[in-house]
Amino acid sequence: MSLNQKLRHAAQVMHQAVALARPYFVSEERGRAWGLLAAIVALNLGVVFMLVQLNEWNRVFYDALQNKQADVFWAQLAKFSGLAAAYIAIAVYKFYLTQLLQLNWRRWLTRQMLSRWLAAKAFYQLELGRSGGREVPDNPDQRIQEDLNLFTTYTVSLAMGLLNAMVTFVSFVGILWGLSGVMELHAPQALGGGTWEVAGFMVWMAVLYCLVGTAITFWVGAPQVLLNNRQQQFEANFRHYMIRVREHSEAIALDSGERVEGERLSMRFSDVLGNYLALIRKQKNLIWFTTFFGQAAVVFPFIIAAPRFFSGAIQLGQLMQISSAFGQVSDSLSWVVTNYQDIAAWRATTQRLAGFDASLREHEAHGHEGAQWVAGQRLQAVDLDVSLPRGQAILEHASLLVEPGQRVLVSGASGSGKSTLMRVFAGIWPYARGRVERPQDAMFIPQRPYFPDGRLRDALAYPEPASRYDDAALERALADAQLPGMIARLDEQAVWNAVLSGGEQQRLAVARVLLRQPAWVFADEATSAMDNETETAIYRRLVDLVMRRGGALVSIAHRDSVLAFHNRRWRVDVARHRVEPDDLPAA
């Protein structure tokens, strides 16, 4: 990568960081944010001021030692106690307020990012885009939970560190310039001889020393940015796959698939370890140099100033003051050297968050695309085109109609797009065009329902609060859904998707519908895990509900046993990209 490319890339990262940081500092919390930031800046300036005072103290204290001035020695020790106490107090509150700013910023950013991720079905449609071959950021959970934490931490610490370095340089460069005096440089006779007087020689040596160190640091540490990015990705993939094993533990156990899963987990963990090994090797090379650089900086000013000390031009106190001032100037100039690993991690984190933010922005700009959905008194689709994420057509120019009082069974071969059609009716499928009218008083029952962990009453009422319903309503819904044995478990806490069988989960999902009493019910293989007797009882309840409420029932099912509960059928013909409706004989 050329220098121009590196500069453009650095400018892009800075632009991404500003775009991520700016919303918080112009938000409703901007007063508190700027107040904390101002206090932290003031405390950083206070730290630098104390370092200047300690630098002057060095001169007086060591001159007293050289001149054997006991009274001055003890007075300076007392002064040091006051300076140290003030420095400690400033350092403590700088740490506390910095952590408080990071915490507040992370809280605000996390809530904003979560809100955007959950808004307009982004969490669902971004995953659909991945299955469709689009470049969608992986592991949004890790980006929200871990990357936001790292971004706020690194941004505040690095920004304050850079400010501190700049103020330190401005504060000490004048001191070092004044202490440097004028250095005479003599050219060799082979080069024509001659003498040059260089004012502020120690300052120029500090600048040269740090420029060389920074250039070498960039050269040695450049690979760490990519490796840090990969490390976060591999760690997230490993964690994500372990979560999948936990979620599908029963199916894996029944298939005795633990050996295969172990191999796959080992493979992903090998990616983690392999990349981490490459990262620590690069870090080792950088630490070799930065450690040498730091140790050399301790003796470098003594080597340069020693001739003036031994000639009697300066005293021991001035020598120690030169050493201290040189250390502060070189530390400020070598800020990149000492913070390169954090900068590399910050760049990787910023790029990952910027990619996730860009995906959310794209969804916010185009997520509304899809079929035009309007509220109405019936279900009607006009000129409906439906496709899969990769572009394969399911329906073309379809016109569908369900009137109140009808009960429609959607049938067709597996994989023909029946469930996708349900998603279109629900308004969550973005790969559709046309117009869809649907009543708002509707509920959808998926084949594999979701229940939050916690009390059974909360799982039953989800997504509404359980407090909205009294115990009598909850118990009646469970009994009507053929789950009378669970009435006594309303306050039991469990991971319900793990402890309930497939049939029990489906009945609990039906109980949720019977609890809310919608007029329109859309059931996608909602009884596939039930026995025939239970399925019959469930469908009777659902039909009674929609007829009493003046709505309709739309079902997907493969078993002929449910035909009796429907008076109309839609056959999805995937080859012809159409739906063929026909009436069913009366039961």
Secondary structure as the mmCIF struct_conf table of DSSP 4:
data_model
#
loop_
_struct_conf.conf_type_id
_struct_conf.id
_struct_conf.beg_label_comp_id
_struct_conf.beg_label_asym_id
_struct_conf.beg_label_seq_id
_struct_conf.end_label_comp_id
_struct_conf.end_label_asym_id
_struct_conf.end_label_seq_id
HELX_RH_AL_P HELX_RH_AL_P1 LEU A 3 PHE A 25
TURN_TY1_P TURN_TY1_P1 VAL A 26 VAL A 26
BEND BEND1 SER A 27 SER A 27
TURN_TY1_P TURN_TY1_P2 GLU A 28 GLU A 29
HELX_RH_AL_P HELX_RH_AL_P2 ARG A 30 GLN A 66
TURN_TY1_P TURN_TY1_P3 ASN A 67 LYS A 68
HELX_RH_AL_P HELX_RH_AL_P3 ALA A 70 LEU A 118
HELX_RH_3T_P HELX_RH_3T_P1 ALA A 119 LYS A 121
HELX_RH_AL_P HELX_RH_AL_P4 ALA A 122 SER A 131
TURN_TY1_P TURN_TY1_P4 GLY A 132 GLY A 133
BEND BEND2 ASP A 138 ASP A 138
HELX_RH_AL_P HELX_RH_AL_P5 PRO A 140 GLN A 142
HELX_RH_PI_P HELX_RH_PI_P1 ARG A 143 ASP A 147
HELX_RH_AL_P HELX_RH_AL_P6 LEU A 148 SER A 180
STRN STRN1 VAL A 182 HIS A 186
HELX_RH_3T_P HELX_RH_3T_P2 GLN A 189 LEU A 191
TURN_TY1_P TURN_TY1_P5 GLY A 192 GLY A 192
STRN STRN2 THR A 195 ALA A 199
TURN_TY1_P TURN_TY1_P6 GLY A 200 GLY A 200
HELX_RH_AL_P HELX_RH_AL_P7 PHE A 201 GLY A 221
TURN_TY1_P TURN_TY1_P7 ALA A 222 PRO A 223
HELX_RH_AL_P HELX_RH_AL_P8 GLN A 224 GLU A 247
TURN_TY1_P TURN_TY1_P8 HIS A 248 HIS A 248
HELX_RH_AL_P HELX_RH_AL_P9 SER A 249 LEU A 254
TURN_TY1_P TURN_TY1_P9 ASP A 255 GLY A 257
HELX_RH_AL_P HELX_RH_AL_P10 GLU A 258 PHE A 310
TURN_TY1_P TURN_TY1_P10 SER A 311 GLY A 312
BEND BEND3 ALA A 313 ILE A 314
HELX_RH_AL_P HELX_RH_AL_P11 LEU A 316 LEU A 333
TURN_TY1_P TURN_TY1_P11 SER A 334 SER A 334
HELX_RH_AL_P HELX_RH_AL_P12 TRP A 335 THR A 338
TURN_TY1_P TURN_TY1_P12 ASN A 339 ASN A 339
HELX_RH_AL_P HELX_RH_AL_P13 TYR A 340 HIS A 366
TURN_TY1_P TURN_TY1_P13 GLY A 367 HIS A 368
BEND BEND4 GLY A 370 ALA A 371
STRN STRN3 GLN A 372 ALA A 375
BEND BEND5 GLN A 377 ARG A 378
STRN STRN4 LEU A 379 SER A 387
TURN_TY1_P TURN_TY1_P14 PRO A 389 ARG A 390
BEND BEND6 GLY A 391 GLY A 391
STRN STRN5 ALA A 393 VAL A 402
TURN_TY1_P TURN_TY1_P15 PRO A 404 GLY A 405
STRN STRN6 ARG A 407 SER A 411
BEND BEND7 ALA A 413 ALA A 413
TURN_TY1_P TURN_TY1_P16 SER A 414 GLY A 415
BEND BEND8 SER A 416 GLY A 417
HELX_RH_AL_P HELX_RH_AL_P14 LYS A 418 ALA A 426
TURN_TY1_P TURN_TY1_P17 GLY A 427 GLY A 427
BEND BEND9 PRO A 430 TYR A 431
STRN STRN7 ALA A 432 ARG A 438
BEND BEND10 GLN A 440 ASP A 441
STRN STRN8 ALA A 442 ILE A 445
BEND BEND11 GLN A 447 ARG A 448
BEND BEND12 ASP A 453 ASP A 453
STRN STRN9 GLY A 454 ARG A 455
HELX_RH_AL_P HELX_RH_AL_P15 LEU A 456 ALA A 461
TURN_TY1_P TURN_TY1_P18 TYR A 462 PRO A 463
BEND BEND13 GLU A 464 GLU A 464
HELX_RH_3T_P HELX_RH_3T_P3 ALA A 466 ARG A 468
BEND BEND14 TYR A 469 TYR A 469
HELX_RH_AL_P HELX_RH_AL_P16 ASP A 471 ASP A 480
TURN_TY1_P TURN_TY1_P19 ALA A 481 GLN A 482
HELX_RH_3T_P HELX_RH_3T_P4 PRO A 484 ARG A 489
TURN_TY1_P TURN_TY1_P20 LEU A 490 ASP A 491
STRN STRN10 GLN A 493 ALA A 494
HELX_RH_AL_P HELX_RH_AL_P17 TRP A 496 VAL A 499
BEND BEND15 LEU A 500 LEU A 500
HELX_RH_AL_P HELX_RH_AL_P18 GLY A 502 ARG A 516
BEND BEND16 ALA A 519 ALA A 519
STRN STRN11 TRP A 520 ASP A 524
BEND BEND17 GLU A 525 GLU A 525
TURN_TY1_P TURN_TY1_P21 ALA A 526 ALA A 529
BEND BEND18 MET A 530 MET A 530
HELX_RH_AL_P HELX_RH_AL_P19 ASN A 532 ARG A 549
TURN_TY1_P TURN_TY1_P22 GLY A 550 GLY A 550
STRN STRN12 ALA A 552 ILE A 556
HELX_RH_3T_P HELX_RH_3T_P5 ASP A 560 PHE A 565
BEND BEND19 ASN A 567 ASN A 567
STRN STRN13 ARG A 568 ASP A 573
TURN_TY1_P TURN_TY1_P23 VAL A 574 HIS A 577
STRN STRN14 ARG A 578 ASP A 583
HELX_LH_PP_P HELX_LH_PP_P1 LEU A 584 ALA A 586
#
